[in-house]
Amino acid sequence: MSRTIPARRGRPAAAPLPQRKSSLALRLKRISRAWQLYVLLAPAIVYILVFKYWPMYGVQIAFKNYNPVDGFTDSPWVGLTHFIRFMNSYQFGQVVGNTLWIAVLGLLVAFPIPIILALLVNQLQSERFKKFTQTVLYSPAFISTVVVVGIMFVVLSPRSGLVNNAIQLGGGEPIFFMGSAEWFRPIYVISDVWQNAGFSMIVYLAALAAIDPALHDAAKVDGASKLQRIRHIDLPGIMPVVTILFILAIGNLLNVGFEKALLMQTPLNLSTSEIIQTYVYHAGLQQAQFSYSAAIGLFNSLLNLTLLLVFNTIARRANQATLW
């Protein structure tokens, strides 16, 4: 005879104990059947726990006056002092503004381009030319950021750069691109698109490959043009993937590439190139203000988390694909 746990007021009655035990046994049996998959999954889980969750223990120094001699536990608590100091600093507006400018500009320009490239490449009829195009487009993703910035300094050099030579041939004056504050953001975004758009395109090509070819065949029979098939079949077919990647991009919006910004940074373009990540580097490592830089990094992460939650909620209310 099974024993039932009495229901509290306003709550549904819990399942009988034998039923819960049988459910647990069934789950364990299912896990034991696929133990090989869990063994394969284990390294990834360990990696995430060690390198993603365990370092969160160090976030507490954002609320302390961290001293390496006293360590994490004995350093004195100061609450939100470092956050308030950052928000009241004269660099706050400039640093956050520069980060937002580059992030939003990059999102508006860099996010749709891989989608367009994937739609265009998907329409290529020759498989050999299609593979060649894919290889050419995503090859820049394997080039180191240091090399990319070095190429930019050579190509955009005011004396011997290819771009300035073309400008002078057209009768114009050479431009010191890498030393101009107003050129930092366009150069950063354009180089980012060149380096990463092809690699992002692969995800959308995979989504396009999952669309049923019978839909295209039926549309051809009905006389639909390529543009109409892209609009009414391809785009709706990849829209869940687009939505998920857009939410992830929003959640990572303020994580502007630290390496490239630091490598492109010069004293002449500092007014537009100083972003949150480079400011954290200067304040944290170069000036040894560990707690202050940890507070700025945590502030940046909280903004990203807020954006992620807001846009995921908006997508769910719009009946689009969401992260959870």
Disulfide bonds with the S-S distance in Angstrom:
none
